[in-house]
Amino acid sequence: MKEKILVLVRAMPQESRKYGHTVCVAGINDKGEWRRLYPFQFKYGERKISFRKKDMIAVELDDPDNDKRKESRKVKSHINLNDQKTPEEVRKIIIPFITSLKELDDKKASLGVVKPEILDFEVKVHNTEIMDDQKHLSLLAEGFMETREKVKLPIEARYIFKCSGKHECGCNKKPHKITLIDWELNELARSIMKTEKDKKIIEQKIKDKFLTWMRTRDMYFFMGTQFRWQTWLIIGIFYPAKIM
């Protein structure tokens, strides 16, 4: 089957026994259905993913191997349609899909979008090394020592939030505390760690972006369930400028 899909999520790379390091890609197709797409393989230094968030892609899909989540599909091929949507176009597309985690659970969904009221943000840097310990000599690169960048950095981050407005789901009394795995978190940390090794300073810089600055934006969380445990993760963030 063939579909056109608006890419909304590129999450942190995850390691798969079958496919190596892969990136979770998710979006909405031209019929208004959520799709989780795999496998998109990833390795730093190699351009294997030819699209960004807000791009329209055309995909040929097949049934998933062993992923029973109803939105999941296996990608046989894809092309970038070179049609990137503006933030305002994306906002108009996703607004009708806004819901709460309770409503997603009731529908047995594994993908969705919520409009959060942010209460806090926690981040923990466990290690500041961005290169693997294993180093190898490249005989084809004029004899210098190459290093291999870690695909996923050892960072943990969680938002504490409530589902906002009419979609409040009891989280007013017990707020959600959910892990963030958005690609941008990994890349911001990678950029900071190239010049900074103090964990507390790194954590504060990340918090400045993902809490202080994000509170000035119109925020939406793209939610997805973890494959094995079916618990919720924030797999992507959309943060256009606030409407004045």
Residue, then its C-alpha position, 0 to 999 in steps of 0.5 A: m500500500k502507498e500513502k503520503i505522510l506528514v512527518l511529525v516525529r524523529a525520535m532519538p535513535q534506538e538499538s535494534r537487534k535486527y536493524g541496528h540503530t533505527v529512528c522512530v518516525a511518526g506522522i499523519n497520513d493523507k486520510g488523517e490516520w496516525r502512522r509509526l514507520y520503521p525501519f529507518q536506519f541511522k549512523y552518524g556520518e551517513r545520510k540515510i534519512s532523507f527528510r526532516k520534521k514537517d516534510m511530506i513523504a511518499v511511502e510504500l508500506d507493509d504490515p509490521d513484523n511483530d509490532k501489534r500497535k495498530e498504527s505501526r507499519k513497515v516501510k518498503s521504500h520512501i521518497n521525499l516529496n520536497d513539500q515541507k509544511t510551515p509551522e502554521e500549516v502543521r498546527k492547523i493539521i494537528i489541532p483536531f487531533i488534540t486529546s488526553l492520555k486517558e482518551l488515548d488509553d480508552k481508544k487503545a491508541s499508541l500515538g497521539v498529540v496532547k496540549p500540555e500545561i508544563l509544570d517542570f522539566e527534569v534532566k540528568v546527564h550520566n556521561t559527557e562522552i560523545m565518542d565510543d570507547q572503541k577507536h579504530l585506525s582508518l588505513l584509507a583516511e591518511g593514517f589518522m585515528e578515527t573515533r565513532e560518535k555515540v548514536k544515543l547519548p546517556i541523558e534522561a529527561r522528563y516533563i511534568f505536565k497536565c493535559s490542558g483545557k477540556h482534555e484534562c484527564g484527572c492529571n490536575k491532581k496527579p500530573h504526568k511525569i513522562t520521558l522525552i526522547d525527541w531527537e532535538l534533546n540528543e542533538l542539543a546535548r551533543s552540541i553542548m558536550k563538544t565544549e562543556k564537560d561539567k554535568k551541572i552546566i550541561e543540565q542547566k543549559i538543556k533546561d534553559k532550552f526545554l523549560t524556560w524557552m519552551r514556555t514562551r512557545d505554543m507547545y504540543f507533545f507527540m506521544g507514543t507508547q514504548f514497544r515492550w512495556q506499552t508505557w507512554l513516551i514524549i516522542g516529539i515536540f512541536y513548538p511554533a510561536k504563540i498566536m498573538 
